[in-house]
């Protein structure tokens, strides 16, 4: 009788435990056999664990910033949104995130520090896609002076002071003279002074993004353990990988006078890469666009890129999803299942651009970091494809790359609590 009594109590305890676990998993991004801590709405997103790939779209309301934790714990930041435009500008930005009392650079730094792996408290890579303030940070005399007194802190220069880094890559280092002298511009001159400071005082390195390479951005902690991981540099400065080895072809006029006379937009010089982890693929194209291609066909860099890419699970929308970007040619090859749209102006994303996404993949799901109320009216039924209209967005790919989830985090404070869960999705 004594034995039966305690057997019943043990059975009931185990039963309730299993029920509670099942209930938790029904509202979580992980399963009972998943080593990752369960993701629960209303709770802070659990830390990255080895073998996972995390892609964080950090929302400051002032441009683009993506933070990646690669499967072995190697870390990388792409861009550092910190435009200085104010709400009274044409096509105004949303409110700053998390609030007006914190700079965008500091907000990015705090976010990254929270999620950095415990054994790797630095950025192995910083990549600037191109030289615009909403990707690298604006410059003004009102910005605080950095260590040494030679540069102003904002955007990437503020993050680089707050968090140590090993290597910074951009499209112009070290001369910054293509297709014209960029060192005379305030923001690039400030960047150069920052890089010189980081090299001399922190031992950091700098370099130019090299097209065709698949060994410039690599795993640094335990590369041999993840042979199915690769980052391939696809394009920069009009050069596009041919798909063979590390060969590339220039699509821009060789005559610099002709090139500059056509007044090419800085956006089309963007660094472009594709990341692969097993079956999972991710595309990042900076601010690629095709404005002016009817007159100068070479202004459409998306078209030659479309010849060397494959289907992806996740794509960062080119140029925030605005008009004259994300062409049919490119999207019909990428056919993304998930689109991350770093929205920070009232005209983003553009309705016709979204239609091209949905034509390429009619089950495509859009996750936007912000969405203006007026633009919501223009988008109409397209909103049915949206899984997020505000917040940080995190793609978490499971070990091996076969499956991933997408989480939306509250961006109104720095608790990083989950407010939306989508998935799991299968990589194809």
Phi and psi in degrees as a GROMACS rama.xvg file:
@    title "Ramachandran Plot"
@    xaxis  label "Phi"
@    yaxis  label "Psi"
@TYPE xy
-61.4517  -42.8077  UNK-2
-63.0736  -43.2767  UNK-3
-64.8514  -37.6271  UNK-4
-61.6393  -49.0156  UNK-5
-74.595  -26.5557  UNK-6
-64.5223  -41.8597  UNK-7
-64.4412  -42.9224  UNK-8
-62.8272  -40.475  UNK-9
-64.4298  -42.2588  UNK-10
-61.8023  -44.7883  UNK-11
-63.2378  -42.207  UNK-12
-61.4657  -46.0908  UNK-13
-64.8148  -39.2134  UNK-14
-62.3182  -46.6292  UNK-15
-65.6333  -37.5147  UNK-16
-61.6723  -45.2383  UNK-17
-63.85  -40.5506  UNK-18
-62.7686  -45.0706  UNK-19
-63.1615  -38.5094  UNK-20
-65.8473  -41.9759  UNK-21
-63.7927  -40.1134  UNK-22
-64.1735  -41.6083  UNK-23
-64.3754  -41.1646  UNK-24
-68.7422  -25.5637  UNK-25
-68.9361  -16.7296  UNK-26
-118.266  24.7042  UNK-27
-131.703  162.459  UNK-28
-87.5429  -9.00617  UNK-29
-109.782  166.452  UNK-30
-111.799  176.956  UNK-31
-63.0913  -24.4879  UNK-32
-99.7022  7.38821  UNK-33
-87.474  122.916  UNK-34
-68.8907  -18.6621  UNK-35
-69.4153  138.372  UNK-36
-56.2246  144.372  UNK-37
-63.3623  143.402  UNK-38
-98.3352  122.509  UNK-39
-125.232  132.747  UNK-40
-59.421  134.302  UNK-41
90.9392  -7.45061  UNK-42
-112.616  155.489  UNK-43
-62.0822  138.501  UNK-44
-59.3301  126.893  UNK-45
-59.6835  156.82  UNK-46
-66.8482  154.906  UNK-47
-57.2797  147.651  UNK-48
-127.757  154.387  UNK-49
-55.9649  139.581  UNK-50
97.7657  -23.3679  UNK-51
-84.2746  155.56  UNK-52
-116.245  120.221  UNK-53
-109.361  132.425  UNK-54
-123.641  110.781  UNK-55
-105.383  120.421  UNK-56
-92.505  101.962  UNK-57
-84.9201  127.358  UNK-58
-102.012  113.782  UNK-59
-107.145  -9.12258  UNK-60
78.7306  8.62179  UNK-61
-132.216  26.8961  UNK-62
134.335  -146.393  UNK-63
-115.676  141.126  UNK-64
-153.695  126.346  UNK-65
-122.884  131.034  UNK-66
-117.065  126.942  UNK-67
-118.557  136.066  UNK-68
-112.931  113.908  UNK-69
-81.1029  167.034  UNK-70
-54.9567  -29.7941  UNK-71
-97.1312  4.16683  UNK-72
99.5065  0.122025  UNK-73
-61.8478  141.336  UNK-74
-120.963  150.408  UNK-75
-153.139  135.409  UNK-76
-115.555  129.266  UNK-77
-109.745  111.547  UNK-78
68.9987  164.261  UNK-79
-149.465  82.7955  UNK-80
-53.4621  123.045  UNK-81
-164.726  54.6705  UNK-82
-66.6716  149.668  UNK-83
-99.7888  6.43157  UNK-84
-67.314  151.975  UNK-85
-107.382  166.842  UNK-86
-61.2917  -14.9856  UNK-87
-88.2531  2.7025  UNK-88
-72.8399  159.72  UNK-89
-62.9512  140.565  UNK-90
52.2928  69.083  UNK-91
-65.5497  155.633  UNK-92
-80.6451  167.154  UNK-93
-76.9352  177.645  UNK-94
-58.9332  146.158  UNK-95
-64.1981  147.031  UNK-96
-116.112  136.034  UNK-97
-78.6941  -20.3757  UNK-98
-165.844  176.113  UNK-99
-72.8219  -10.9252  UNK-100
-88.4099  -0.816061  UNK-101
-130.098  135.377  UNK-102
-70.2312  157.305  UNK-103
-62.7221  -40.7592  UNK-104
-61.0326  -40.9509  UNK-105
-68.291  -39.4248  UNK-106
-61.9671  -41.5302  UNK-107
-64.5681  -45.7008  UNK-108
-59.9664  -45.402  UNK-109
-61.431  -41.1537  UNK-110
-62.4488  -51.1073  UNK-111
-63.2053  -42.3276  UNK-112
-59.0316  -37.18  UNK-113
-63.7978  -38.435  UNK-114
-100.269  -6.41544  UNK-115
-56.1934  140.444  UNK-116
-60.1886  146.106  UNK-117
-59.3368  -31.1277  UNK-118
-92.3726  -0.650967  UNK-119
-140.429  80.1231  UNK-120
-90.4071  48.7408  UNK-121
-155.162  171.429  UNK-122
-97.7535  119.567  UNK-123
-70.6598  -34.1276  UNK-124
-136.47  141.16  UNK-125
-120.621  128.593  UNK-126
-122.946  124.415  UNK-127
-99.8482  120.767  UNK-128
-68.6601  -36.6017  UNK-129
-170.557  179.154  UNK-130
-100.499  71.1792  UNK-131
-129.12  147.261  UNK-132
-60.5349  -33.1841  UNK-133
-75.8458  2.078  UNK-134
-122.261  -24.5541  UNK-135
-124.197  -17.8815  UNK-136
108.279  133.723  UNK-137
-77.9313  166.844  UNK-138
-128.869  135.401  UNK-139
-154.951  163.652  UNK-140
-70.0666  -8.08972  UNK-141
-84.9547  -12.4799  UNK-142
-73.562  146.344  UNK-143
-64.5337  149.132  UNK-144
-80.8041  137.597  UNK-145
-80.6444  173.913  UNK-146
-55.4361  138.6  UNK-147
88.0792  -15.8578  UNK-148
74.0567  18.3944  UNK-149
-103.701  -16.4699  UNK-150
-140.188  163.207  UNK-151
-98.3347  143.849  UNK-152
-93.2639  118.38  UNK-153
-169.806  137.602  UNK-154
64.3761  -128.204  UNK-155
-62.5208  -33.3479  UNK-156
-71.129  -27.2714  UNK-157
-77.8636  -44.0051  UNK-158
-60.8699  -41.2929  UNK-159
-67.0548  -21.8263  UNK-160
-81.0959  -39.841  UNK-161
-72.9142  -34.6324  UNK-162
-128.171  123.618  UNK-163
-59.4643  148.956  UNK-164
-142.367  156.324  UNK-165
-91.2179  -46.6626  UNK-166
-144.051  131.931  UNK-167
-113.707  130.622  UNK-168
-119.119  142.619  UNK-169
-149.612  -173.69  UNK-170
-88.3261  -7.00338  UNK-171
-122.274  -14.2893  UNK-172
-58.8493  140.876  UNK-173
-98.5057  -11.103  UNK-174
-86.0137  -32.137  UNK-175
53.1654  46.9561  UNK-176
-124.882  16.0582  UNK-177
-118.706  131.322  UNK-178
-82.3927  -2.96936  UNK-179
-142.783  169.344  UNK-180
-66.0592  117.822  UNK-181
-98.8464  -14.0857  UNK-182
-66.5602  -17.2927  UNK-183
-82.0945  -11.5261  UNK-184
-81.3914  145.308  UNK-185
-57.702  -44.62  UNK-186
-72.1552  -37.0684  UNK-187
-74.7549  -39.123  UNK-188
-59.4015  -39.7036  UNK-189
-66.3706  -40.3098  UNK-190
-60.4371  -43.9321  UNK-191
-61.5701  -43.2987  UNK-192
-64.1863  -37.898  UNK-193
-64.2883  -46.7713  UNK-194
-60.7987  -41.4814  UNK-195
-62.1754  -39.9105  UNK-196
-63.4468  -46.5158  UNK-197
-64.2579  -36.385  UNK-198
-68.7255  -42.2224  UNK-199
-80.5457  -30.5025  UNK-200
-107.471  -24.1084  UNK-201
-112.903  -8.80314  UNK-202
73.5675  19.7021  UNK-203
-74.1405  161.504  UNK-204
-118.539  162.047  UNK-205
-139.063  153.695  UNK-206
-163.452  172.861  UNK-207
-99.8736  137.716  UNK-208
-59.8703  125.894  UNK-209
-109.306  120.608  UNK-210
-67.6803  141.303  UNK-211
89.2028  -19.7218  UNK-212
-72.3031  142.478  UNK-213
-121.275  14.153  UNK-214
-128.523  16.688  UNK-215
-87.7413  -37.9717  UNK-216
-115.236  105.459  UNK-217
-131.799  167.758  UNK-218
-68.0316  137.477  UNK-219
-111.844  -18.0288  UNK-220
-93.378  -51.3888  UNK-221
-150.058  66.336  UNK-222
-62.9368  -34.0664  UNK-223
-65.3436  -21.2023  UNK-224
-78.3168  -18.0579  UNK-225
-129.806  66.6195  UNK-226
-67.5047  -17.8479  UNK-227
-86.6656  11.9007  UNK-228
-106.275  139.383  UNK-229
-157.848  143.476  UNK-230
-118.567  118.538  UNK-231
-105.32  124.211  UNK-232
-77.36  116.983  UNK-233
-95.9116  -36.9454  UNK-234
-162.949  153.295  UNK-235
-171.263  145.182  UNK-236
53.571  33.6948  UNK-237
84.5155  -8.96437  UNK-238
-85.5106  133.998  UNK-239
-129.3  134.139  UNK-240
-56.5091  139.552  UNK-241
-85.0754  -14.3223  UNK-242
96.333  -3.32993  UNK-243
-118.375  118.587  UNK-244
54.7575  -126.658  UNK-245
-114.916  19.4247  UNK-246
-73.3195  148.398  UNK-247
-140.607  163.434  UNK-248
-132.685  136.083  UNK-249
-82.9255  134.278  UNK-250
-106.31  0.98224  UNK-251
-97.5945  156.897  UNK-252
-58.1962  139.468  UNK-253
-75.8834  -24.182  UNK-254
-79.854  113.019  UNK-255
-65.0144  -31.8825  UNK-256
-63.7254  -43.0214  UNK-257
-64.6609  -42.185  UNK-258
-62.4934  -49.4027  UNK-259
-69.8547  -32.113  UNK-260
-63.0063  -28.148  UNK-261
-80.5035  -4.39902  UNK-262
52.1197  60.4652  UNK-263
-67.1384  143.131  UNK-264
-75.0782  142.469  UNK-265
-53.1618  -29.6635  UNK-266
-58.1691  -35.7132  UNK-267
-78.0826  -2.32517  UNK-268
-90.9069  2.4105  UNK-269
-56.0948  146.383  UNK-270
-69.8468  136.698  UNK-271
-131.436  134.847  UNK-272
-144.531  159.859  UNK-273
-125.309  131.754  UNK-274
-105.019  136.621  UNK-275
-127.57  136.265  UNK-276
-140.614  97.6519  UNK-277
61.4661  -126.267  UNK-278
-81.1449  -13.1506  UNK-279
-82.7643  133.837  UNK-280
-132.15  142.673  UNK-281
-135.534  134.704  UNK-282
-115.62  134.407  UNK-283
-133.298  118.432  UNK-284
-122.789  22.4589  UNK-285
56.5225  -129.147  UNK-286
-111.446  36.2791  UNK-287
-51.4018  140.005  UNK-288
-151.853  175.389  UNK-289
-131.254  26.3127  UNK-290
-54.4422  131.957  UNK-291
85.1768  8.21903  UNK-292
-69.7587  -21.3752  UNK-293
-67.5136  -27.8102  UNK-294
-93.994  -44.7327  UNK-295
-125.047  98.0176  UNK-296
-57.2766  -29.062  UNK-297
-68.6303  -12.4347  UNK-298
-72.6426  -10.1667  UNK-299
-97.2252  93.1186  UNK-300
-84.7525  -17.5612  UNK-301
-62.1843  -34.1294  UNK-302
-64.4839  -52.5979  UNK-303
-65.6211  -30.5083  UNK-304
-64.5995  -34.9668  UNK-305
-60.4968  -21.2068  UNK-306
-79.2976  -13.0951  UNK-307
-124.128  11.0732  UNK-308
-109.77  166.931  UNK-309
-126.873  176.662  UNK-310
-58.1607  141.515  UNK-311
-122.92  153.384  UNK-312
-76.909  -43.611  UNK-313
-130.986  139.345  UNK-314
-133.117  133.468  UNK-315
-80.8506  120.722  UNK-316
-57.3558  131.488  UNK-317
-64.8947  138.637  UNK-318
49.1622  43.6142  UNK-319
62.7838  15.0276  UNK-320
77.6833  19.8548  UNK-321
-77.0083  -179.785  UNK-322
-66.2435  156.092  UNK-323
58.529  39.1348  UNK-324
-148.755  159.095  UNK-325
62.5348  67.7669  UNK-326
-72.4745  162.835  UNK-327
-58.3163  -42.9409  UNK-328
-58.1084  -45.0255  UNK-329
-72.2628  -46.1389  UNK-330
-68.1135  -31.814  UNK-331
-68.3518  -17.7303  UNK-332
-92.2742  -42.2835  UNK-333
-73.8899  -41.2279  UNK-334
41.5353  56.1972  UNK-335
-63.8501  141.405  UNK-336
-82.4946  -31.3727  UNK-337
-131.936  134.433  UNK-338
-118.156  125.433  UNK-339
-97.4031  117.516  UNK-340
-113.485  107.053  UNK-341
-80.6988  83.3994  UNK-342
-85.0293  131.986  UNK-343
-146.546  8.78445  UNK-344
-132.216  158.941  UNK-345
-69.0871  -14.974  UNK-346
-97.267  10.6561  UNK-347
-112.576  137.748  UNK-348
-82.3791  164.899  UNK-349
-84.5156  136.389  UNK-350
-56.8904  -45.2655  UNK-351
-65.4181  -34.3802  UNK-352
-65.513  -42.6012  UNK-353
-61.1265  -38.9232  UNK-354
-59.1527  -34.447  UNK-355
-69.1706  -37.0247  UNK-356
-60.1479  -47.6345  UNK-357
-71.8056  -28.922  UNK-358
-69.2717  -35.0226  UNK-359
-74.6507  -31.8035  UNK-360
-153.8  103.137  UNK-361
-72.6405  -5.42787  UNK-362
-106.248  11.6502  UNK-363
-58.8926  137.184  UNK-364
-112.699  132.802  UNK-365
-107.085  130.465  UNK-366
-118.156  112.084  UNK-367
-107.205  142.223  UNK-368
-77.5202  -25.2527  UNK-369
-151.011  164.107  UNK-370
-158.615  119.135  UNK-371
-69.2054  141.789  UNK-372
-61.3304  -38.0514  UNK-373
-66.6924  -38.4704  UNK-374
-69.3201  -28.5179  UNK-375
-56.7564  -39.6907  UNK-376
-64.3089  -38.5457  UNK-377
-69.579  -32.9612  UNK-378
-75.9915  -29.011  UNK-379
52.6034  -125.249  UNK-380
-65.4955  -16.7524  UNK-381
-62.6728  -22.1199  UNK-382
-63.4756  -16.9183  UNK-383
-64.1271  -22.1716  UNK-384
-84.0121  -9.97581  UNK-385
-83.9368  133.448  UNK-386
-104.555  -11.6494  UNK-387
-152.861  139.193  UNK-388
-124.897  15.4573  UNK-389
177.986  134.29  UNK-390
129.138  168.468  UNK-391
-69.5725  150.4  UNK-392
-125.431  132.634  UNK-393
-126.28  121.334  UNK-394
-96.1367  121.453  UNK-395
-117.803  112.117  UNK-396
-96.1428  130.63  UNK-397
-73.5017  157.543  UNK-398
-50.4521  131.314  UNK-399
95.1382  -23.9969  UNK-400
88.6422  8.02894  UNK-401
-77.7708  -20.6997  UNK-402
-148.879  149.43  UNK-403
-150.43  158.201  UNK-404
-122.751  160.218  UNK-405
-125.295  127.434  UNK-406
-117.602  142.747  UNK-407
-109.623  128.027  UNK-408
-110.673  146.888  UNK-409
-62.9191  127.589  UNK-410
-107.552  10.1598  UNK-411
-88.8057  -5.69484  UNK-412
-149.705  -171.593  UNK-413
-114.683  34.7165  UNK-414
-91.0448  -20.8663  UNK-415
57.7506  45.807  UNK-416
-82.0693  144.201  UNK-417
-76.9236  130.6  UNK-418
-121.87  -3.6824  UNK-419
-156.691  140.257  UNK-420
-128.456  127.432  UNK-421
-128.357  137.197  UNK-422
117.201  -172.083  UNK-423
-75.2905  149.188  UNK-424
-111.118  145.464  UNK-425
-91.8946  136.663  UNK-426
-77.353  147.598  UNK-427
